[in-house]
Amino acid sequence: MSILFEHVTAVTMDPAAPVLRNAFVLVEGTAISQVGHTRPQGAFDRVVDCTGKVMMPGLINAHTHLPMTLMRGYGGGHDLQHWLNDYIFPAEDKLDSASVRAGTLLALAELIAGGVTCVADMYYFCPDIAQAVADSGISANISRSVTCFGPVDDPENYYACRELNAFREQWHGFDSGRIRVDASIHAEYTSFAAPNMWEYLGRYAADHKLGMQVHLSETRSEHLECMARHAGKTPFAVLDDYGVWQNGGVAAHCVWVSQDDMEGMVRRGVTAVHNPVSNLKLASGVAPVPRLLRAGVNVALGTDGVASNNSHGMFEEIKLAALLHKGVSRDPTAVSARQALEMATINGARALGRNTGCIAPGLDADLILVDFTHPGLTPCHDPEENLVFSAHGSDVVMNMARGKVIYENGAFLTLDLEDIRAQLEGYALPRIFG
C-alpha cells in the first residue's frame, strides 16, 4: 500500500534537515520511500492532508514492563525495595497467561494512543506478551527477565533460561524482525548468588546475536551494596567481568553509575535508558544524563512499568527529561529540546537495533501525526519546542507502525478496547486483587 502525506511539517530527527515545512512524505509498503519538497509522481492508495499537523518518528519506549499495567498505582509511597517485596512480588505471584495478556493489551492501547511504535519489554510470560504485541502492530524487543536468589548449578537448565531459549526459537525475528528477543538479567541484586548465570547469559546473547536488558544502579543502596559484595566494583563493572555486555546492551535507570561506568558503557556499546518519572516516584534519584551524554553514552527514554510511573506517557518523559536536568544543574542548556526528542526516537532505535527513529528514505515507516491546531499547541514558533514542552499523548491523531495505520482520530484499528476492558474487569483484576 502507498500513502502520501502532503503539506507536512516534519520534525525528521535527521541532522541534515531537522524540520521540513510544507513537505511530502511517501510511504510504500513498510518503508518511507521519499521525503522532500517535491510532490512524488504517480497514483497512491491514500493521500493524507497534514495541514495543521506535525509529523515525527514514532516514539520508542526503551524500558517497560507491559503486564504491570494491572498494578497501576498499587503500593505507592514506598521506596523500590519495600514496593517490590511488600506489594509487587506478591501480586505477581498470582499472574497467569490470561491476566498477563489482558494487562499487556491494555498497556499497548495506552502506548499506541500516545504515539509509541516500538518498546523494549522485560518480564516473564513472554509468549503471551509477544502474541499481544504481534496483534497490535507495533514492534518490540522482548526479554525474559532472569532472577535467581540462590546458587544455580546448571544455568542452561534453569527454568527461566529454558523459557528464554524456547521463546527465542518461537518468536525471534517474527514478521521480518518486528519482534526481537533479548536476553535479560533482572539486576545484580536479584542474581548475585549465581554469578555463573551472568556468564551463561552473556555468552548466550553473544552466541545468538541477541540484545541484553538489565536494571542497573537504579538506587543508591543497590549500587553501594553491590560494591560491598564485590570489593568495590559497581554493578556495571561486576557484570562486565562476567561477560554480560560482550554483545552490548540496554541498561535501565543508571541513576548511580560512576564515570568509569560511563566510559565502560561507551566501550561496550551499552545504552542508558533514562526513566525520570519512575525514578522520582520511587525516590531513587536523578540519573546524570548530561554527564552520560558528554561521555558519549547513547541515552534513550523509557517509562518503566506503569506500577511505578503511573502511565506510559512518553511525552511526559520527554518533557521531564528536558526540564529535570535544567533544574538540578541550574543550567538551561543541560538537555536541549532536540536532545530530549532524540532520546525518545533515534537513540531508542539505536539501542534496540531498529531501522527507524528518523524520517528518511529507506527507514521503517514508524510515524505519528500530532495535531497542532489543538489549543495547547497554538501558536507554534518552534515545532520541536512545542513537541517537548507542550504536547501530550492526547494530541496524537495518527499512529503508523511499519507502514500500517494502527490508530487514527481516537480509533484503534488493531485492538478491541471493549474486549480488553472485559478481560480486565471479568478476570485479570479479580484474580490478582480479589
Phi, psi and omega in degrees: 000142178246133179230125177256123173261122181241161184056045185270134159260112187247120169270097195278336190065013175266115183304333181289333180206075190297324179227122176249133180247144181049051185251178177237137174232121181252128176249126176235120185067235183262359189236159171281128182252329179215144176218127178165191184263358178260130181292126178298149179276155173110180177259150185229151179294329180208142174239128182247120176278117184258021177303129180083001181241155176244132175262141173214165175298149175302146182284148181242116178268102191273004173199114174204175177226088193305313184295342181291358171303333177299338185252025181306119177080004184276128177077027180294159176088019181229158174285174188304311187294315178294321180299314180294307190287326185265339185237304191287308181302317177297322178293319182294334177298341182263359181290151169218180185303315184294319180289323177297317180297319179296314179296322179294316180297321176299315178300316182295322177299315179297316181296313182297315179297334180267007173096013181270135178241353180206142178225159166245121184243141179232114180192202172229189193054040189298322178300325178292320177296315182298319180296319177296317178298315180303317180293329187284330182100346180277174177258157181203143164260113187247129182238141175272100184294130182252124170238150174205114187266009175212175180299150178233117183287322186226088184305323183299328181258008173294141189304319182293325179287325175296320178296318178301313183296316178296321179295315179301314182297326183276322195241340186296123181089006181307137176054058178057038176089007179299324173248127176240146178257130174249154167280163181202131165255121184307309179184163175300320187285348176254012181207013186293343178286350183225068180298337175296337175293320178300314181297316181297312184291324175299316179292321179299314180298316181294317182297324183257008178055048179257157169287174179225130178242131183216140165282129186226123173047051181285320180238160179296319182294318176304313183296313184288322179294325175297316180297324178292326180285331192235043172053046175087003181273138180283166176305317179300313184294319180297313180295327177295321178303329183263010173080018183296325187263014187296339176247026183077197179162179178237121181250112183277136173091286176055036184290325188244020180296149180268172176298320176298321176300315181301316179296322177294323179296320176296315182298321183268355182071040181259129178272138170267127177257115181278127179235071191298319183294310180299317181297326177285318182297321180271006179057037180279337181122191183237121180297143182281063188299315178302321178292320176300315180295317178297327179285349180094012178285136172288125181243123176249180182237146175213163178266342195065186180287151181298336179297338181240025186239293020242039179213170172259028185284098182289330176295327175296319178295319179299312181298314182293323178298325179282326184274318190304315187282336171296315181291318181295318184267350187056037180232112183293350179258007187304311174224118183279166176301317179299317180297320179296319177293322178299320180301324185271357184228270190293326177292321176296320178298317178298319182297322187259005178069039186252143179269061186203195179091001183209149176264098182204150180302139178094346180271158177301141182276071172259101191223147173229152173247133180245129185277106181273008171273351177297145184306321183287353178243016181239132358280174179236106174270335183209110183302322180295317178299317179295318180298321184281314191255350184237333188283152174232162177303329181292348177276350179285125182245352174209139174231120178245125179242118182050046174082359180249125177286118183249353180203133180206127176050045176087356183256130174274129184257354178234350183237147177255099187295324179293320177294321177299315179299320180295320178296321180294306187285329183272341184221301193297308183293316175299325180296319186275320189247359176081000000 
